[in-house]
Amino acid sequence: MSRVRIFPIVPGELVVVASGKRNSKRKRNSHVAFSRSSWQTRRVIIGLFPDLATNGGIQCAGRHLAAVMTEFATGRGMECRLLSLNDGPELQRMSVGAREFVFTGCQGSKARFTAAALRAARRHAKLVVAAHPHLAPVAQAMRLSAPRIKTTICAHGLEVWEPLSPVRRRALQRSSLVFTPTRNTAKYVVHQQKVPESRVRVLPWGLDPKFEEMVAAASPPALPTRFPSGRVILTVGRWASNERYKGMDTLITALPRLLLERPDLHLVAVGEGDDQAWLEGLAEKGGVEQHVHFFSGLTYPQIAACYAGCEIFALPSRGEGFGLVYLEAMAYGKPTVAGAHGGAPEVVEDGVTGYLVEHGETAQLVACLDTLLRDPALERSMGARGKERLQRDFRFSVFAKSFRRLLRELCES
């Protein structure tokens, strides 16, 4: 008569193996038990994201995090689970360069997102990376569910420059680590959110590999239709009424003085938002509507072509936590005019790769643009130095190496 042995695999799950004369059956069942046990005990790292499939700097940074997390987990025999709050509910596949990753969206349902995160945390989770401070409370709930899990939060910029809500702030304070793309934002995390300095790390973003490929191509992509001929100042951003800190209005008010000596000068604005009509009215009021051109809905190659076709890139913003658009301009060797605020001064070196101006200071902006427009040799030298700095400090490979090191420290500690 056969004896029955019961092997516990995980709490609440049992595998029954019969032992008797038929050794092959026992071996086969034992192998099944071992395989299931191995699968169930694989360590898991989890990524939480606001969204991944839409455009924007935070979304691009999130895709970079997701790609490197997947690569890191695969190399260590771990499982990587990526969850997006606002993307569609189906399983989605994306890539960053040669690095592919898959993720599941929750279609804006916070309840579904939190439930999925808690289920993932209970599966031997080692680490969770929340790609935005607003997701920190979910990461904290995961830690309560699985006390051994480490929680890591990414803070981008503007969202932590003022005190967060009490719930989000406490979750940030209780995290294992907070990382930011600049020292400026790290300072706000310490002083505004009261996170201990020892648990804050700076991790600069890198240029997207797809953009690197387009820059390295033998010929630039084709310019979008209606791109103006002549001398072009380019700006790229989101033109929304609640994001007027970008400084697009200052660029428009600076244009009349620059046109006095340069009637062939144009301002090209690439982006979308509900503020475009207001900006168009501002251009009409200043008499420069024929020299201001708005482009929306462009493909990534068309945006790259705009960088290649411009003479100067300018975004005199006071609210950039980092500014991936500055990297894109630097990749094409363009001098950059940025705001002397936030994280931009850590990307654009004043007087070396471009100029920094105070937000809203039209006279200062005019002076900097005029200096560059008067001296093509200065434009070229500043652009070349910007490209050199990009190659040294802001390539995707540099970011990926630093992030892998961070993941390794967290998983091995």
N, C-alpha and C positions, 0 to 999 in steps of 0.2 A: 504493500500500500504506500502510496506517495505521501511524503511529508510536505507541508506548506510552510514556506518562510516568507515573512513580510519585511520588505526593505523600505524605510522612509526615504523619500527623495526630497521633498520640500514640505513644509507644514501643510497639512490638509490633503497631501497627495501620497498614495501608497502604490507600490508595485508588487504584485504577487508573483512569486517564482516557485514552481513545483519542483521538488527534488525526488528522484527515483532512479529507475534503471536507465532511463533514456538520458544519457549525459549530454547528448547533442542539444536536446530541448532545453536543458538547464543552462548550457553555455549560451545558447541563442537568447534566452530570456535575460540572462545576466548581462549580456552585451547591450540589450535594449535598455536595461536599468542603468548601466554605466553611461550610455549615450545620452539618455534623458537627463541624468544627473549632471553631466558635463555641460549640456546646453543650459540647464537651469542655473548653473553657478558661474556662467560667464559674467565678468564685470561689465557694468554699463556706464557710459557717460551720456549725459542728456543736455541738449541745447534748447533753450526757450527763446522764441523770437516774436516781435510784434507782427512782422510780415517779411517775406523773403522774395516774393515774385513781382513786387512793384518797384518803381523807380525812386531814387532818393539816396542820399549819402548814408543814412542809417541802415537802409535796406542793403546797400552795396557792402557796407562793413559787416552786416549780418551774414551775407553770403560767404564772405571771406572766412569768418569764424566757423561757419558750418562746414566748409570744405576742408579746412585744416583739422577740425575735430574728427571728421570722418576718416581722414587719412591717418591721423594719430591712432584712433581706435583700431582700424584695420591692421596697422603695423604691430599692434600689441595683442592681437587676438581678443579684443574687446568688442562689445556691441555699442553702436552709437544711435541714439534715438533723438530725432529732431522734431520739435513741435512748433507750429506757427499759430498765433492767435487769430489772425485776420485773413489768411489765405483760404482757398477752397478746401473742402473736406476730403477730397480724393488724395491718394498718395501721389506726390509730385517728384520729379527728377530734374535736377539742375546741375550745372558744372561751372567751375571757376578755373579757366585754363584746362588742364588735363585732369583736374580733381573733380570727381563727380560725387554728388550726395543726393539723398532722398529725404523727404520730409512730409509730415502730415499736417494739414491745416484744420482749423476748428471753426472757420467761417464766422468769426467774431463772437462766438459763444464762450464767455469767460468760464461758465460752469463746466462745459465740455473740455475746455483747455486745462482747467485745474484738475479735473478728474483724470484726464489722460496723464498729466504730469505726476500725480500721486501714484497711479498704477505703475508708471515707469520707475519711480523712486523705490518701490518695494521689491523690484527685481534686481537685487544686489547692486544697486546704484552706487558708484564711487564718487561721482562728481556731477554737478549741474552748473551750466554756464547760462545765466540769464542775460540776454543781449540788450537789455534796457532797464533802467532803475524802476520803471513802472511795473516790471515783472518780478521785482524782488520779493513781494509778499508771497507769490506762488512758490518761489524757491525756498522761502522760510517755512512754508507749510510742508514742503517736501522733506525738509530737515526734521520737522517734528514727527513725520511719518516714518522716516528712516534716519535715525539719529547719527549714524556714521557717515552720512553723505556730506561732502564739502560743497559749499555754495559760493559761486563766483559771479559777480555782477559787473557788467560793462556800463560805464557812464560816459556819454558822448560829449556833453557840453552844456548848452543852455538849460536843459531840464534840471540840472543840479546847482545852478548858480544862485538859486533862491531855495530856502528850506522846503523840503518835500512835505507831503502830508505826514502826520504822525505814524501811520501804519507803514508807509513806504520807507520813511526815515529809519524807524526801528529795524525793519528788515535789512536795510543797507548796513546799519551799524552791526548787526549780528552775523553778517556774511563772513565767510572765511577770507575772502579777498575781493577788493574792488579794483578794476583796472580802467584806465582812461587813456585817450590818445595823446594828451598833452600834459605838461606840468601845470599849466594854468587851470585846467579842469580838476586835476588832482588836488590842487590847493583849495578849490571850492568844496570838494568832497570832504576834506579834512575840516575846514573852518565853518562851512555852512551846514553840512550834514553830520558833523562830529564823529566821523569815522577815524579810528586811530591811524596815525600816519604809517605805522608799521604794517598795516594791512591794505595799503594803497600802492599800486604799481602803475607805471607809465608804459604803454605799449602803442607806439605810433602806427597808424594805418599805412598800407602800401597801395601803390597804383594797381588797378585791376589788370590781370594778365591779358585779357582781351584787348585792352587799350594799348598795352605794350606791343602786342602783335601788330596792331594797326600802325603804330608809330614806326615799327621796324620794316613795314611793307615797302616794296620798291617804289610805289607811287601812292600818294594820298587818296583817300576815298573821294568820290565826286561831291562837289558842293551842292547844297540844296538849291532848288529853283528860287530865283529872286534874291540870291545873295548879292549884295552890292559890289560893284567894282570901285576901285580907289583904296584909300587908307581906312582900315577897319579897327575899331576898338571892340573887343568881344566881352560880353558878360554872360554868365550861365548861372541860373538859379531858379527859385520858385517865387513867382510874383503874386504873393498873397497879401491881403490887407493886414493880416496879423504878423506878417514877416517883413515889414517895411524897413527893418533894421539892416536888410541886405544892401541898402544904399543905391538902388537903381534910380531913385528920384534925384539923387545928387549927381549921378552921371549925366542925366538929362539936363539938369540946370547948368552943368559945366560946359555943355556942348556949344552954346552960342559964342562964348569967348574963344574957344578953340577953332571954330569955323571962320573967324575973322581972317586968319591967314591961310586956312586950309579948306577951301570950299569943297574939296573931294573927300572930306572926312565923314565917316559913318559910324554909328553905334549899332551893333547887332546884339539883341537880347534873346538868348535861347532859354526857353522854360515855359511853364504854364502857371495859371493861378487866376484868382478872381479880381486881382488888382490891375490887370492889363488895361482895362478901359480908363482907369484913373491915370495911369502912366501915359497912355496915348493922349489924354487931355492935357497933361502937363507938357508934353512935347509940342502939341498944337499951340498952347498958350505961349510957349517960348519961341515959336516960329521955326522949330527944327523938325517938324513932323516928317519932312521928306528925307531926313538924315537918321531917323530912328526906325529900326526894322525888328519886328518881333517874329520869332520862329517857334512853333510848338509842334509836338508830335513827331519830332525828328527821330530817326533811327540812331543807334549808337555810332555806326560809321559816319552818318551825316554830321553828328555832333563833333566827332573827331576831325572831319573835314573843316568845320568852322574854326577849330583851334589852329589847324594848319594854315587856313586862309587869312587869319587875322594878323595884325601887327603888334598889338598889346592886349593883354588880358587884364580886366579890372573888375573887382568885386569889393568895394570899400565898406564891408559889413562890420557891424559891431557885435554880431552874435554867432560867429563861427567857432564851434568847439575844436575844429581841425581844418576842414576845407579841402575835400578831395578834389574839387575843381582846380585848386591851385596846383596840385600835382599833375593834373591833365595838361594844364598850360605849360608847366615846366617840362613835361615830356616832349613837347613840340618846340622847346627852346624859346619860349615867349617870355619877355619881361612881365612881371606881375605887380599890379597895384592892389594892395589889400588894406583892410582896416587895421589900425593899431590897437586891436582889442582881442580878447578871447585867446584862442589858440593859434590864430593866424601868424603872429610874430615868431612862432616856433617853426613855421613852415617857410614863410617868406622872409629873407634876410634884408633888412632895410639898407638901401644903398649898395647892395651886393647882387641880389637876384631880382630886385624890384624896389618898390617904395611902400611904406606904411603911412596911412593918413588917418587923421581923426575923423570919426563918423560925422557926417553933415557939414564938414568944413569944405565948402565948394572952392574957395580960393586956393587952399592947399592942394586939393585934387587937381585943379586946373594947372597949377605950377608943376606938379609931378608929371602929368600927362604931357604938358608942353615941353618939358625937358627931354623926355623920351622922343617925342615926335620931331624935335629939332635935331636930334643926334642919332641917326641910324646906327652908327658904330657902337654907341652906348647901348642901344636896344639889343644889338647882337651879342655884345659881351655879357650883359646881364642875363639874357636868355641862355647863353652857353653855360654860365655859372650855375643857373638854376637847374639845367639838365644834368650837370655834373653832380650836383647835390642830390637830385632825385636818384640817380644811379647808385649813389653811395648809401643813402639813408632811407629811401622810400620805395624801393622795389618790393613787389609782392613777396619775393623769396626772402627778403630781410624780415618782413612781418611774420611770415610763416615760420621761420626758424625761431624767432623770439616767442611766438605763441606756443609752439610745440614744447619749448623749454619750460614755459609756464605750466602747461598741462602736465608735463612730466613731474615737475616739482610737487604739484598738487596731488597727483595720483600716487606718488611714492612716499609722501610724507605721512 
